[in-house]
Amino acid sequence: MFQVGILPQLLLAAAAGLGIGYFIRQQIAQRRAGSLEARLVKMVEKAKSEVKEKEDEAKEKAREIVNEAKDETVRRQAQLTKIEDLLLKREEGLEKKIQETERKIEVLEGERVQVSKNKEVVEEIKKKEIAELERISGLNQEKAKEEIFKQLEKNYSEDLLKQVHRLESENRGELEKKTQEILISSLQRYAGSVVSEVTTTYVNLPSEELKGKIIGKEGRNIKALERLTGVEIVVDETPDSVMISGFDPIRRQVAKTALESLIKDGRIQPAKIEEAVAQAREKVNERAKEAGEAAIFDLGLTGLDPRLVQLLGRLKFRTSFGQNVLDHSIESAHVAGMLASELGANVRVAKMGTLFHDVGKAIDHEVQGSHVDIGRRILQKFGVDENVIKAMQAHHGEYPYETPESIIVQVAESISAARPGARKDSVEIYLKRLEDIERITNSFEGIEKSYAIQSGREVRVFVMPDKIDDYGMHKLAKDMAGKIQDELQYPGEIKVTVIRENRAVEYAK
């Protein structure tokens, strides 16, 4: 009973507690809401106050900017007004000047017309006077001039002649004296030795027995060496030595180098001879390169193409009238440099023009044309300065003297060539005949190579076996002999030997 009566009371009490709690909570919430609302109202009012202050500040600044703009506009307007006034004044001044100039032009034009009229009047008066003088004297104007000149010449010819002779003698004496001083100074400063080249070379042998090896069985070794090098090898004239004879110094040098290599090796046979000759050609080319580089260094020239230096070095194995061409070129270049320095010309151009004046002779056996034209093409190919080409091309008078250096090159070359004992005409004539013999034989079709030997008494011609048959060999020899007889003059007779050789080579592996 007691428990049943208590439960409703507890429920009622709980419900009453919940209602009271809810009411209290609502009251608290309302107070908080009121407080928050009041804070929001204050914040809004504060924000509005700040916005109003900002608006007032902005309006004040805007008014200041507008006022400044108005002031600037007024100032600019005043400046523009001043500029306009200045331009108007200048325009008025220009108009006045233009009017004044036009007035002066009118005056000058009137004066020009008047002067032209006066000139015409003067010319007319002059013509009338001349006509009157011609009528009175009986001579026209040209004849009168002639008479006056004749009279002057007659009266003063002796005085003029004396004056001219005096000036010529004085100037000639001074020029000759100065020229002699320059030439003597150049010759004294460079006094190179003079060594004439010969057409034979000797190779010393360790023993006389080696001559048999060099000749070989039935002469096959010596024939192979002569065929590959194009020289004549004489083994029976002097003891313990072999003479190599040939007009081409490069061939002689190749033959000498190859023979020395074979003697040192001890194995002398056709196959070994071919190998030695090939190696000798490489050595000679290397020596030519070294000779060219030494010449360039000696003259103090730089910046040249190595291939051009190689061609220059080949002149070490060429001669001109018995004079070594490279030595002649170096000597001439030194003299040219001294002359150019004395005369105020371009020293480098003078040196290079003289050094390369005979470079065409390095390949004139292989290319058609004079050595001057060949040399011009070589220098143009390697991009040498055009002034150097102009200097070198005139040394034989084939081209005009376009620069002072071209005359210096000719003078320096002549000084070197004209030294006592520098050249021998007989040697040059002999070499020229041998060159002509080879030129004629090489002009035929199917020729592999040809060599003039036996001092020009024999020419050996090697033909291409696939182009010339056995019958054609005989006809070719006859035609060559006939052409040599028609085109050349020579003592005695020339033997033409045509050689046709077939080889079959196989390798056992």
JONOR-V703858 format. One record per residue. N is the residue number from 1. RES is the residue in three letters. PSI is psi as a letter, one per 20 degrees, with the letter a starting at -180 (999 if undefined). D_FIRST is the distance of its C-alpha to the first C-alpha in Angstrom with 2 decimals. Layout:
n/res/psi/d_first
N/RES/PSI/D_FIRST
N/RES/PSI/D_FIRST
This chain:
n/res/psi/d_first
1/MET/g/0.00
2/PHE/h/3.67
3/GLN/h/5.42
4/VAL/h/5.22
5/GLY/h/6.38
6/ILE/h/8.75
7/LEU/g/10.55
8/PRO/h/12.26
9/GLN/h/13.36
10/LEU/g/14.82
11/LEU/g/16.57
12/LEU/g/17.97
13/ALA/g/19.18
14/ALA/g/20.82
15/ALA/g/22.45
16/ALA/h/23.70
17/GLY/g/25.07
18/LEU/g/26.82
19/GLY/g/28.39
20/ILE/g/29.55
21/GLY/g/30.99
22/TYR/g/32.76
23/PHE/g/34.26
24/ILE/g/35.45
25/ARG/h/36.94
26/GLN/h/38.73
27/GLN/g/40.16
28/ILE/g/41.39
29/ALA/g/42.88
30/GLN/g/44.59
31/ARG/g/46.08
32/ARG/g/47.32
33/ALA/g/48.74
34/GLY/g/50.48
35/SER/g/51.93
36/LEU/g/53.14
37/GLU/g/54.64
38/ALA/g/56.44
39/ARG/g/57.82
40/LEU/g/58.97
41/VAL/g/60.66
42/LYS/g/62.44
43/MET/g/63.55
44/VAL/g/64.85
45/GLU/h/66.72
46/LYS/g/68.16
47/ALA/g/69.22
48/LYS/h/70.85
49/SER/g/72.65
50/GLU/g/73.93
51/VAL/g/75.00
52/LYS/g/76.88
53/GLU/g/78.58
54/LYS/g/79.55
55/GLU/g/80.85
56/ASP/g/82.90
57/GLU/g/84.30
58/ALA/g/85.10
59/LYS/h/86.82
60/GLU/g/88.80
61/LYS/g/89.89
62/ALA/g/90.74
63/ARG/h/92.89
64/GLU/g/94.60
65/ILE/g/95.26
66/VAL/g/96.61
67/ASN/g/98.85
68/GLU/g/100.09
69/ALA/g/100.77
70/LYS/g/102.68
71/ASP/g/104.70
72/GLU/h/105.41
73/THR/g/106.45
74/VAL/g/108.81
75/ARG/g/110.23
76/ARG/g/110.70
77/GLN/h/112.27
78/ALA/g/114.69
79/GLN/g/115.55
80/LEU/h/116.10
81/THR/g/118.32
82/LYS/g/120.39
83/ILE/g/120.65
84/GLU/g/121.71
85/ASP/g/124.34
86/LEU/g/125.57
87/LEU/h/125.76
88/LEU/g/127.63
89/LYS/g/130.09
90/ARG/g/130.55
91/GLU/g/130.98
92/GLU/h/133.64
93/GLY/g/135.31
94/LEU/g/135.27
95/GLU/h/136.73
96/LYS/g/139.50
97/LYS/g/140.16
98/ILE/g/140.18
99/GLN/g/142.65
100/GLU/g/144.78
101/THR/g/144.68
102/GLU/h/145.64
103/ARG/g/148.49
104/LYS/h/149.69
105/ILE/g/149.45
106/GLU/g/151.60
107/VAL/g/154.11
108/LEU/h/154.15
109/GLU/g/154.54
110/GLY/g/157.48
111/GLU/h/158.95
112/ARG/g/158.40
113/VAL/g/160.24
114/GLN/g/163.01
115/VAL/g/163.23
116/SER/g/163.35
117/LYS/g/166.15
118/ASN/h/167.97
119/LYS/g/167.54
120/GLU/h/169.04
121/VAL/g/171.92
122/VAL/g/172.44
123/GLU/g/172.35
124/GLU/g/174.86
125/ILE/g/177.10
126/LYS/g/176.72
127/LYS/g/177.69
128/LYS/h/180.69
129/GLU/g/181.76
130/ILE/g/181.39
131/ALA/g/183.33
132/GLU/g/186.02
133/LEU/g/186.16
134/GLU/h/186.39
135/ARG/g/189.18
136/ILE/g/191.07
137/SER/h/190.64
138/GLY/j/190.91
139/LEU/q/187.83
140/ASN/r/184.29
141/GLN/g/181.24
142/GLU/g/180.80
143/LYS/h/184.48
144/ALA/g/184.44
145/LYS/g/181.56
146/GLU/g/183.49
147/GLU/g/186.57
148/ILE/g/184.64
149/PHE/h/182.98
150/LYS/g/186.32
151/GLN/g/187.90
152/LEU/g/185.09
153/GLU/h/185.23
154/LYS/g/188.99
155/ASN/h/188.91
156/TYR/j/185.98
157/SER/g/185.83
158/GLU/g/187.44
159/ASP/g/185.08
160/LEU/g/182.03
161/LEU/g/183.18
162/LYS/g/183.67
163/GLN/g/180.24
164/VAL/g/178.58
165/HIS/h/180.42
166/ARG/g/179.45
167/LEU/g/175.77
168/GLU/g/175.83
169/SER/g/177.56
170/GLU/g/175.25
171/ASN/g/172.06
172/ARG/g/173.27
173/GLY/g/174.20
174/GLU/g/170.85
175/LEU/g/168.94
176/GLU/g/170.98
177/LYS/g/170.56
178/LYS/g/166.78
179/THR/g/166.57
180/GLN/g/168.59
181/GLU/g/166.43
182/ILE/g/163.21
183/LEU/g/164.60
184/ILE/g/166.17
185/SER/g/163.00
186/SER/g/160.90
187/LEU/h/163.34
188/GLN/h/163.55
189/ARG/h/159.78
190/TYR/o/159.41
191/ALA/m/162.12
192/GLY/q/160.78
193/SER/q/162.82
194/VAL/o/164.59
195/VAL/o/164.43
196/SER/p/165.94
197/GLU/q/164.17
198/VAL/r/166.08
199/THR/j/165.45
200/THR/q/165.39
201/THR/q/162.96
202/TYR/q/163.65
203/VAL/p/161.30
204/ASN/q/162.38
205/LEU/p/162.23
206/PRO/h/161.59
207/SER/q/164.34
208/GLU/h/166.97
209/GLU/h/165.39
210/LEU/h/162.48
211/LYS/h/164.84
212/GLY/g/164.94
213/LYS/h/161.14
214/ILE/g/161.06
215/ILE/g/163.63
216/GLY/r/161.95
217/LYS/p/163.24
218/GLU/k/165.64
219/GLY/j/164.44
220/ARG/h/160.95
221/ASN/g/159.17
222/ILE/h/161.36
223/LYS/g/161.30
224/ALA/g/157.50
225/LEU/g/157.34
226/GLU/h/159.88
227/ARG/h/158.12
228/LEU/h/154.68
229/THR/h/155.86
230/GLY/k/158.85
231/VAL/r/161.26
232/GLU/p/164.42
233/ILE/p/164.32
234/VAL/p/167.66
235/VAL/j/167.70
236/ASP/j/171.39
237/GLU/g/172.84
238/THR/q/171.64
239/PRO/q/170.74
240/ASP/k/167.12
241/SER/q/165.83
242/VAL/p/164.95
243/MET/p/165.73
244/ILE/p/163.31
245/SER/p/165.06
246/GLY/q/163.41
247/PHE/i/163.38
248/ASP/o/159.57
249/PRO/h/158.29
250/ILE/g/154.78
251/ARG/g/156.15
252/ARG/g/158.28
253/GLN/g/155.31
254/VAL/g/153.14
255/ALA/g/155.96
256/LYS/g/156.54
257/THR/g/152.85
258/ALA/g/152.51
259/LEU/g/155.71
260/GLU/h/154.68
261/SER/g/151.31
262/LEU/g/153.06
263/ILE/g/155.50
264/LYS/h/152.67
265/ASP/h/150.73
266/GLY/i/153.83
267/ARG/o/152.75
268/ILE/o/154.96
269/GLN/r/154.45
270/PRO/g/153.81
271/ALA/g/150.03
272/LYS/h/149.78
273/ILE/g/152.12
274/GLU/g/149.81
275/GLU/g/146.86
276/ALA/h/148.90
277/VAL/g/150.14
278/ALA/g/146.57
279/GLN/h/145.42
280/ALA/h/148.50
281/ARG/g/147.71
282/GLU/g/144.24
283/LYS/g/145.78
284/VAL/g/148.33
285/ASN/h/145.59
286/GLU/g/143.71
287/ARG/h/146.89
288/ALA/g/147.39
289/LYS/g/143.89
290/GLU/h/144.54
291/ALA/g/147.89
292/GLY/g/146.26
293/GLU/h/143.53
294/ALA/h/146.18
295/ALA/g/148.18
296/ILE/g/145.15
297/PHE/g/144.28
298/ASP/h/147.89
299/LEU/i/147.96
300/GLY/k/144.51
301/LEU/q/143.13
302/THR/r/139.46
303/GLY/k/137.04
304/LEU/q/139.17
305/ASP/p/137.95
306/PRO/h/138.40
307/ARG/h/140.05
308/LEU/h/142.64
309/VAL/h/143.28
310/GLN/g/143.77
311/LEU/g/146.41
312/LEU/g/148.11
313/GLY/h/148.31
314/ARG/h/150.16
315/LEU/i/153.09
316/LYS/h/153.70
317/PHE/j/155.25
318/ARG/q/157.33
319/THR/q/160.76
320/SER/o/162.77
321/PHE/k/166.51
322/GLY/i/165.80
323/GLN/p/163.31
324/ASN/p/159.73
325/VAL/h/157.64
326/LEU/g/154.56
327/ASP/g/156.66
328/HIS/g/158.58
329/SER/g/155.33
330/ILE/g/153.91
331/GLU/g/157.20
332/SER/h/157.45
333/ALA/g/153.86
334/HIS/g/154.52
335/VAL/g/157.64
336/ALA/g/155.77
337/GLY/g/153.02
338/MET/g/155.62
339/LEU/g/157.48
340/ALA/h/154.28
341/SER/g/153.32
342/GLU/h/156.77
343/LEU/i/156.79
344/GLY/k/153.20
345/ALA/r/152.07
346/ASN/o/148.84
347/VAL/g/149.31
348/ARG/g/146.54
349/VAL/g/147.80
350/ALA/g/151.37
351/LYS/g/150.40
352/MET/g/148.24
353/GLY/h/150.79
354/THR/g/153.52
355/LEU/h/151.48
356/PHE/j/150.52
357/HIS/h/153.80
358/ASP/j/154.82
359/VAL/h/151.37
360/GLY/h/152.46
361/LYS/i/154.90
362/ALA/h/151.95
363/ILE/j/151.48
364/ASP/i/154.69
365/HIS/h/155.56
366/GLU/i/152.39
367/VAL/q/152.19
368/GLN/q/154.84
369/GLY/r/156.14
370/SER/q/157.70
371/HIS/h/155.94
372/VAL/g/155.36
373/ASP/g/153.48
374/ILE/g/151.58
375/GLY/h/150.67
376/ARG/g/149.43
377/ARG/h/147.16
378/ILE/g/145.83
379/LEU/h/144.97
380/GLN/h/143.37
381/LYS/h/141.28
382/PHE/j/139.86
383/GLY/k/139.16
384/VAL/q/141.80
385/ASP/p/142.43
386/GLU/h/144.77
387/ASN/h/146.98
388/VAL/g/147.62
389/ILE/g/148.64
390/LYS/h/150.99
391/ALA/g/152.50
392/MET/h/153.17
393/GLN/i/154.38
394/ALA/j/157.51
395/HIS/i/159.08
396/HIS/j/161.71
397/GLY/j/162.18
398/GLU/h/160.49
399/TYR/q/157.96
400/PRO/q/158.48
401/TYR/n/157.82
402/GLU/h/154.62
403/THR/q/153.62
404/PRO/h/155.47
405/GLU/h/153.82
406/SER/h/155.54
407/ILE/h/158.93
408/ILE/g/157.85
409/VAL/g/156.82
410/GLN/g/160.24
411/VAL/g/162.09
412/ALA/g/160.07
413/GLU/h/160.49
414/SER/h/164.23
415/ILE/g/164.55
416/SER/g/162.94
417/ALA/h/164.95
418/ALA/j/168.25
419/ARG/q/168.21
420/PRO/p/171.32
421/GLY/j/170.70
422/ALA/h/167.23
423/ARG/q/168.16
424/LYS/o/170.66
425/ASP/h/171.66
426/SER/h/173.06
427/VAL/g/169.73
428/GLU/g/167.87
429/ILE/g/170.40
430/TYR/g/170.12
431/LEU/h/166.30
432/LYS/h/166.41
433/ARG/g/168.63
434/LEU/h/166.24
435/GLU/g/163.30
436/ASP/h/165.25
437/ILE/g/166.04
438/GLU/h/162.36
439/ARG/g/161.46
440/ILE/g/163.94
441/THR/h/162.85
442/ASN/i/159.15
443/SER/i/159.81
444/PHE/q/160.29
445/GLU/q/157.47
446/GLY/j/155.91
447/ILE/p/156.69
448/GLU/g/154.20
449/LYS/q/156.04
450/SER/q/159.60
451/TYR/p/161.28
452/ALA/p/164.68
453/ILE/a/166.25
454/GLN/l/169.67
455/SER/k/170.19
456/GLY/j/169.84
457/ARG/i/172.32
458/GLU/q/169.61
459/VAL/p/166.35
460/ARG/p/163.89
461/VAL/p/161.61
462/PHE/p/158.53
463/VAL/r/157.48
464/MET/o/154.29
465/PRO/h/155.05
466/ASP/i/152.85
467/LYS/h/154.83
468/ILE/p/158.40
469/ASP/a/160.00
470/ASP/h/163.07
471/TYR/g/165.45
472/GLY/h/163.82
473/MET/g/164.36
474/HIS/g/168.13
475/LYS/h/168.05
476/LEU/g/165.62
477/ALA/g/167.91
478/LYS/g/170.88
479/ASP/h/169.05
480/MET/g/167.83
481/ALA/h/171.31
482/GLY/g/172.71
483/LYS/h/170.15
484/ILE/g/170.69
485/GLN/h/174.43
486/ASP/h/174.11
487/GLU/h/171.67
488/LEU/q/172.59
489/GLN/p/175.66
490/TYR/q/176.05
491/PRO/q/178.78
492/GLY/b/179.49
493/GLU/r/177.10
494/ILE/p/173.38
495/LYS/p/172.10
496/VAL/o/169.10
497/THR/o/167.07
498/VAL/p/164.27
499/ILE/p/161.77
500/ARG/p/159.37
501/GLU/p/156.94
502/ASN/p/154.32
503/ARG/q/151.63
504/ALA/o/149.24
505/VAL/p/146.41
506/GLU/q/143.80
507/TYR/p/141.39
508/ALA/p/140.80
509/LYS/999/137.16
